[in-house]
Amino acid sequence: MYAITGITGKVGGVAARTLLAAGQRIRAVVRNADKGGLWSGLGCQVAIAQMEDAAALTRAFTDVTGVFILPPSNFDPEPGFPEAKAVISAVRQALDATRPARVVCLSTIGAQALQSNLLSQRTLMEQALSKLPMPVTFLRPAWFMENLSWDIDQAREQGVVSCFLQPLDKAIPMVATADVGRVAAELLLQDSGKRVVELEGPDWVTQNEIASELAKALHRPVRAQAVPRENWGMIFRAQGMRDPIPRIQMLDGFNEGWIKFEGNGATLVKGNTSLAEVVRKLVG
């Protein structure tokens, strides 16, 4: 049996369905019973646990072969990442108490970066879980293609995509959440030691190429437009962020090139879902 956290999201849901299709038993770890109904109907066991609750996670991880750790996303953390640290502490305690045969933890491209940024929450998770005695695979996916969902309305209504990744002709690795979930499931079924697996899509992608794919899907002209960096803080605060600095630091990392795949012994895997497929699905 495999315990899957984050199962109600895109990545966790695909991981669970991939394992079910392979004939594996699943324990769906959800925040409340209402979120477990779908998975119970698919034959899964359901465990109720908040990701900050070590005791509940320990119960959820007991007597399973493997665990998929999908830390909750926090795009506007408090200084010092206390929310992430609470999750990390609970997860580490639960895994140490239950000792599953293998663990796959969703991390991120650039988790090895020394500069503080929004993705440092995943760096802290890796540092903590790498000290555990069982095999842990850190899955580091590229930028999610599905982040484009935030841009669909503007592209449809104005024919513009406001881009924070710059310059517009710079290609960066991206990956579809379907590939992330599938690969996570495949890794859970593999015996291994501690390792890092980096995951990208079939091709690296520029912002201009994104605009071109949106234009095809929307049947209208769409152009990429760089957002001046000096405006980022004002824009993010207007969107409700209390502290935009970690997000700005993350974007700087991609644009300046220090948020990147580490290489250095990590395994590189390529997904098979193209940007065009994701854009068509998002546009609907």
Secondary structure, 3 states (H helix, E strand, C coil): CEEEECCCCHHHHHHHHHHHHCCCCEEEEECCHHHHHHHHHCCCEEEECCCCCHHHHHHHHCCCCEEEECCCCCCCCCCCCHHHHHHHHHHHHHHHHHCCCEEEEECCCCCCCCCCCCCHHHHHHHHHHCCCCCCEEEEEECEEHHHHHHHHHHHHHHCEEEECCCCCCCCECEECHHHHHHHHHHHHCCCCCCEEEEEECCCCECHHHHHHHHHHHHCCCCEEEECCHHHHHHHHHHCCCCCCHHHHHHHHHHHHCCCCCCCCCCEEEECCCCHHHHHHHHHC
